[in-house]
Amino acid sequence: MNLFLIAALTTALSLPTPAPAPAPTSEWTQTGYGPGLTFYNPYERTLTPSTVGSIKQRWEIPTHGAPECEVGREPLAGYGHIYTSDRGGIGAYDPATGARRWHVALERRGVTRMALAEGILTALTYACDNQHSFLGAYRASNGTRLWEIPLSAPTQDMIVDRGVVVVDSRPDFETSTVAHRLATGARLWKLFGTRGDGLLSAQGRILLRTEGEGSRAIDVKTGATIWKTPEDWYAVGSNPSGSRFYIGGRNGGLTAVDSANGNKAWESAWPAPSVTADDTRVYVPRNRSVVCLDAENGRKLWSVHLPDGVGQPVRAGALLFSPSGMGAGLSIADAATGRELKGGMPSSQNYPPTVAGGRLFLTDGNRLRAYY
């Protein structure tokens, strides 16, 4: 064999084997897990059917103060912290102990939405007069304020995707959708007469309604229209890859459409004010049950009955967590089969659980509880 080839082969064989890429961290960075509003954490590996039976409550903290306008929000998990509304503002807490690490004071304000991205905690808040909303950004590591701006209209929804913060105004005021740069708060674009009615981003595409003009998908960075439909569609969720919108409409059922072009994949008769979606199944809350559909064709696979009205289910660690009523027991089931497992923790249908880092977080708007 050629001596050059022998030397090259020897060198190649002696090179160290590249270390495998680290597994993605189990976090929960926005309402609905991420900008796609899937309510599915695909990276949870610790809290599973084999371990969930041993979890118990470890700590509890209050999530708002005395003013009636302060309302607790479900927490976010990321960068080694738990972020939640707390007395007089927003705080970051130790997920293992509940000890507070930092606090941002927001006098006489309530928290509408929070999101984590690029080392920044973004918060949509409202004044107690219920007439003014604010968008603010804080360093996620220590709570340092980066910027804050007043919004031109009371605002009820927010998502963060691809370095852009998008907000939706309240329907009883100016109807508009506005985008700001995450790093600085500078406005990027504004659309009048549009509403998300469930603001989410699927691969950087947002579905908006325009009264009397149907619906359109826009680019999150530019606000430019990607495609239009005369149908009255609004997004209630997306699939994990972002290739599909799950939409509601006047037909009362659930429809799956391609987020790139609006082509219908399937239609279902199941009404769906919201969905939870993994790669192969869609979970629909309905009355006192959660109905599981096949993501390929919308066909019903199974259902789980709950003791009271069902809230937003959450999928993580091969488990389905479904809150029920106002203090009724949380349902925990096998996400593939619907087989019921341990549950019973007090839950609220108004607040979906947060599942991340091997921990389950539950709130009723007044207190936040951690289980692991």
TILOPA-258983 format. One record per residue (C-alpha): residue in one letter; x, y, z. Coordinates in steps of 0.5 Angstrom, whole numbers, plus 500, padded with zeros to 3 digits. Layout:
AXYZ ...
//
This chain:
M500500500 N502507498 L506510505 F502516504 L496513504 I498509510 A500515514 A493518512 L489512515 T493512521 T492519523 A485518521 L484512526 S488516531 L483522531 P478522537 T471520536 P467527536 A463527542 P455526541 A451533541 P448534548 A441533549 P436539548 T434541555 S427540558 E424547558 W418551558 T419558555 Q412561553 T405559554 G404553550 Y411551551 G413555545 P411560539 G407554536 L402553542 T403546541 F403545549 Y408539548 N415539551 P418533547 Y425534551 E422532558 R426525559 T425525567 L418525569 T415519565 P410513566 S415510570 T417516575 V410520576 G408515581 S413517586 I412525585 K410529591 Q409537593 R416540594 W414547595 E409553594 I409560593 P404566592 T403568585 H400575586 G399581591 A393584594 P391589589 E385585585 C388587578 E394583580 V392576577 G397570577 R400567571 E402560569 P410559570 L416559565 A422554566 G429556563 Y436558564 G436554570 H430558573 I422558574 Y419565572 T412567575 S408573577 D409574584 R407579589 G408586586 G411584579 I415578576 G420574580 A425568578 Y425562583 D430556584 P426550581 A428545586 T427550593 G422555591 A427560593 R427567590 R433569586 W431576583 H424580583 V422586578 A417591581 L411592577 E407597581 R399596580 R400592574 G398585572 V402580568 T398578561 R404574558 M411572559 A416569554 L423567554 A428567548 E435569547 G437570554 I431575555 L425575559 T419579555 A413581559 L406583557 T403587563 Y397591564 A395597569 C390596574 D386601570 N385596565 Q386601559 H394601558 S398595556 F406595557 L411591553 G418590557 A424586557 Y429584562 R435580562 A433573564 S439571569 N438577573 G432581572 T436587569 R431592565 L433592558 W427596555 E420598556 I415601552 P407603553 L403600547 S398604543 A392600545 P390595551 T393588549 Q391581550 D396576547 M404576545 I409571542 V416571541 D419568535 R425569531 G428575535 V421578534 V415580539 V408580536 V402583540 D395582539 S390588541 R384587545 P378586541 D374592544 F379597542 E383598536 T384592532 S391591530 T397586530 V404589532 A411587532 H417589535 R424587535 L426583541 A433586542 T431593543 G423594543 A423598536 R417597532 L418593526 W411593523 K404594524 L397591521 F391594522 G384590522 T387584524 R387579529 G390572531 D385570536 G390565538 L397568537 L402563535 S407562530 A408556525 Q415556522 G415563522 R408564520 I402567523 L395566521 L391572522 R383574521 T381580518 E373582519 G370581512 E376579508 G377572511 S384570513 R391570511 A398567513 I404573514 D411572515 V413574523 K419578521 T416582516 G408582516 A408580509 T402576507 I404569505 W398566503 K390568503 T384564504 P376567504 E375562510 D374565517 W380561520 Y384562526 A389558529 V388554535 G395550535 S400547530 N404541530 P411541533 S415542526 G411548525 S409545518 R401545520 F396550523 Y390547527 I385551525 G378553528 G372556524 R365557522 N364550521 G365549528 G370543527 L377542527 T381543520 A389541519 V392545514 D399546511 S402552514 A406554508 N400554503 G393553506 N392547503 K387542507 A390536510 W383534513 E377536517 S374533523 A367534526 W370535533 P370542536 A376545538 P377551542 S384549543 V389543542 T395540544 A399536539 D405532538 D408529532 T403523531 R396525535 V392531537 Y389532544 V382536544 P379538550 R371537550 N366538556 R369533561 S373529556 V380529553 V379526546 C385524542 L385524534 D390521529 A394527527 E395524520 N387524518 G383527524 R380520526 K378519534 L383514537 W381514545 S378519550 V379520557 H374522562 L375528567 P371529574 D369536572 G370541566 V377540562 G382545561 Q388545557 P392539556 V399538556 R404533553 A411531556 G415525558 A410520554 L404523559 L398527558 F397532564 S389535564 P387540569 S380540571 G375544574 M377549580 G381545584 A379538581 G384533581 L389533575 S389527570 I395524568 A395519563 D399515558 A399520552 A399514547 T393510550 G390514555 R391509560 E390513567 L396514572 K397517578 G394524579 G389528583 M393534585 P389540585 S388543578 S385549575 Q382549568 N384556567 Y391554568 P395549564 P401545568 T408547566 V412540565 A420541565 G426539568 G423533571 R418537575 L411539575 F408546576 L401547578 T397554579 D390556580 G392564579 N393565587 R399560589 L404556585 R406549587 A412544585 Y412537584 Y417532583 
//
